[in-house]
């Protein structure tokens, strides 16, 4: 090694020891007769000192020629610093340099390589190898490394076997758009990059590997955003001879293990909620449960018996000539604690927020339950104080609270109110990134109707098993069949999802028919899996965690890009190597491809 120690390990106990350090010049402070250099490597920073009259003149002269990011080797004696820096682990010492060697010079970097950089996202992605020298980015990747190591340690302790599955596979029509790879040998035929190893891990269960896992790269050609990349990583797992309860317990244990070993947090048992209850109480199948503000319904016609009446559901709004509520399928709201004194400007801002195209609501009704017990609302001319008091009782509101109410078609209104709930949680400081709330969401619908294709699509994927008691409904009422499926949610983000799989050919064929596949299409796409089921497939199920997203949540970031070594931008472009890019005419001829404008 060129070095005897790293730049992060020297302490007061090393004083008077001769050492050799290597690294990059972080910054220089030249006071004329004395020069300080902060030397940085992956492990930390050590201050080097050069002093006129004490440091060899040639060494001092060389030191004065250095610039930021020069790579150097420095040899000297460790000394106690007179002016200590309690912000650095090495802040009690410095290295009095006796020998200096420049290992490589450097151009002036395009942005400052400091914790707080002056480089924008695009510039830092173009020079990602420089951005990776910054401490926060490096710490993100070290967190990712530790999480991968602890994942393997936990699963290995439970006899899971790590198995690699193919990267060049068959394109399938379900799910997101595939990335496809043309074959040079077989003109006109294509591989696809896997969106997940789903069929392979099921085949491993048929093969007798009853506990499989893989930290695996997956690919989806879909529109990008902060928490999406065209290539991403999953913790992919499958188990045979298990029930849903076995899977929930095993992988709840994995998440608790990661919190304990990586964050030092005891997560505790993870609560469970059905999909139907999650939508009713939060308007989302991935609710943020770090805070309350659950939904309260003032009217729900979907619960009323045929022909109307109030016996089957709540209705505290109809008959007052307020058409918005009278014509609504659902009137529902949230109670924002302590917000009754919101100004008209603040209330107008909330109304503007829900009217944004991304939310899609037509408006917002508010009720201020003032600290003196009086009420002020945007619908005072339709509803009396007694009416508003009944609403407040339904919300369990207290003086000083603010009721925010929306109305319309049930599913759309719940989703719109969810956006407002998250906004209020942000405004009130309730979405603290240092606090963690996990949740299992169970009993998803097996199928969802697609108006564009005029057929059912699998909510998860075609291999998800229906709940046993709902199988007869596949023939009579497919939309009400519940899946034997589960998602884990953390702080309002889905971090993992899975299901008990179909493991017999008859049920799988029925599922394919309900998804609109002909027998020929099903055989062409999944014939190998159907045939495998005829050779003794065990009951099995699994789960896949979004590893990048899990790392981002552990690291307190909104974007998974911060935890990927070489990410792509929101247009799917790698700014550093400038790809996607064209290929040569010779390569196109070999592949039998013609580029059309």
C-alpha positions, 0 to 999 in steps of 0.5 A, a space after each residue: 500500500 502507498 499509505 500506512 493509514 487512511 485520512 479518517 483514522 488518525 487520533 491523539 493516540 497517534 501523536 509522534 508517529 510517522 505515517 503516510 497518507 494518500 488522497 485528494 486535496 479538498 481545500 488549501 489555506 495559504 497564509 504565506 508563512 504557513 500552508 494548510 491542506 485538507 486531504 480527503 479519502 473515502 474514510 475522512 479528512 486529515 489536515 496537513 501542515 507546511 510551515 516556512 522554516 520548519 518544512 523542507 523548502 522544496 516540499 513547501 514549494 511543491 505544496 504551493 503548486 497544488 490545486 483542488 482534487 490533486 492526488 497526492 502522497 504525504 509523509 510526516 509526523 502526527 502532531 497535536 493541533 493547537 486549534 482543534 476542530 471538534 467537527 472532525 473525528 481527526 480534528 485533534 491532530 494534524 500531519 507535519 509533512 516532511 515528504 510530498 509526492 504528486 501522484 496526479 494533477 487535476 483540472 479545476 472541477 466543474 463544481 465544488 466537491 463539498 457536502 453542500 455543492 454548487 453543482 445542479 443535478 444535471 451537471 453533477 450527473 454528467 460528472 458523477 464520478 466527481 459527485 461520488 467523492 462528496 461525503 453525502 453521496 458516498 454515505 448513501 452508497 455505504 448505507 446501500 452496501 450495509 443494507 444489502 449485507 444485512 439483507 443477505 445475513 438475515 435471509 442466509 440465517 433462514 436457509 434462503 439460497 441466492 440464485 441468479 436468474 437470466 437477464 435475457 428472457 422472453 417478452 410478456 405483454 402484462 405489466 410495464 413496457 419491456 426493454 427489448 434486445 434484438 438477436 444477431 443470430 436469430 433475425 427478427 427475434 428479440 429478447 426482453 430484459 426482465 421486469 422481475 424474475 417472476 416466472 423463474 422464481 416460481 420455477 425454482 419452487 417447482 425445482 425444489 429450492 424451497 427458499 430463494 432470494 436474489 438482490 436483482 437488477 430489473 428493467 421497465 421502460 416506463 415514464 420516469 419520476 423521482 422514485 423511478 429509474 429504467 433499471 432498478 434493484 429488487 430484493 426478490 424472494 420466494 418460499 414454498 409450502 407456506 401460507 400468507 401468514 408465513 410470508 408476512 412474518 418472515 419479511 416483516 422480520 427482514 424489515 425489522 432486522 434492517 431497522 435494528 442493524 442499520 438504523 438502530 431502531 426497534 420497529 416493533 410489530 407491523 399493523 395490518 389493514 385491508 385494501 378496502 379499509 385503506 381506501 376508505 380511511 386514507 384514499 390510498 393503498 399506500 397510506 402514510 400512517 405517521 399521522 392521523 387525519 383519517 377520513 370522515 364520511 358525511 355522506 356515502 351513497 355507495 352504502 345506501 340500500 337500493 332505492 335510497 334512504 338513509 338506513 344503509 349509510 351516513 348522510 348528514 348533508 342532503 336536502 339543504 339545496 347545496 347541489 354539490 353535496 346533493 348530487 355527490 356520491 360521497 362527501 368526505 373530509 379530514 380534520 386538521 387539528 389546530 388550524 381553525 385560524 387559517 386566513 382566507 388566503 391560506 384557505 384559497 391556497 388549499 382550494 387552488 391546490 385541489 383544483 390543480 390538474 394533478 389532483 383534479 377536484 372541482 373545489 373544497 369546502 371548509 368549516 372553521 370550528 373556532 376556539 370560542 365554539 362558534 363556526 364559520 364555513 364556506 357553506 354558511 348560507 346552506 347549513 345552520 350552526 346545528 348542521 355544522 355542529 353535527 359535522 364536527 361531532 362526526 369528525 370528533 373535532 375540537 374548538 380550534 380545528 379546521 374541517 376540509 371537505 370534498 365531494 363527488 364520485 367516490 373513488 376519485 374524491 377519496 384519491 383527491 382528498 388523499 393528496 390534500 391530507 398529505 399536503 396538510 401533513 407536510 404543512 403541519 410537520 407531521 411527515 418527519 423523515 426521522 420517524 418511520 411507520 410501516 403497514 401491511 395492506 392486504 386483500 387487494 382486488 385480483 383484477 381491475 377493469 381497463 376502459 381502454 382495452 375493455 377487459 380486466 387486467 391483473 392488479 399485481 400479475 397473472 400468477 397471483 392466486 385469488 383468495 380460496 373462498 372467492 374463486 367461484 366469483 371468477 366466473 360470476 363477478 370477477 371485479 369482486 374477487 380478492 387477491 391473496 396478495 399483500 404490500 408493505 408500506 413505509 411512510 406512504 411509499 410502497 416498499 414491497 409487494 407479493 402474493 401467494 401464487 397460483 400453482 395448478 394449471 386449471 386455475 392458471 388457465 382460468 386466470 388467463 381467460 379472465 385476462 383476455 388471453 386465448 389458450 394459444 396466446 397463453 401457451 405462447 407466452 407462458 407455456 413453459 410455466 403451465 407445463 412445469 405446473 404438471 410436474 408437481 408444483 408445490 404451494 408457494 408465494 413470495 415478495 419483492 422489495 424495491 431496494 432503491 426505494 427502501 434505501 432512500 427511505 432509510 436515508 431520508 431522501 425523496 429520490 432513489 437516484 441519490 442511492 444509485 451509483 450511476 443513475 439516469 435523469 428524468 428523461 432516461 438518459 445517462 448524462 455521464 456516458 451520453 446514452 442512449 445513443 446511435 449505433 453504427 450501420 454495420 451493427 444495424 445490418 448484423 441485427 437485421 434492423 432498419 431505423 425509420 424516421 
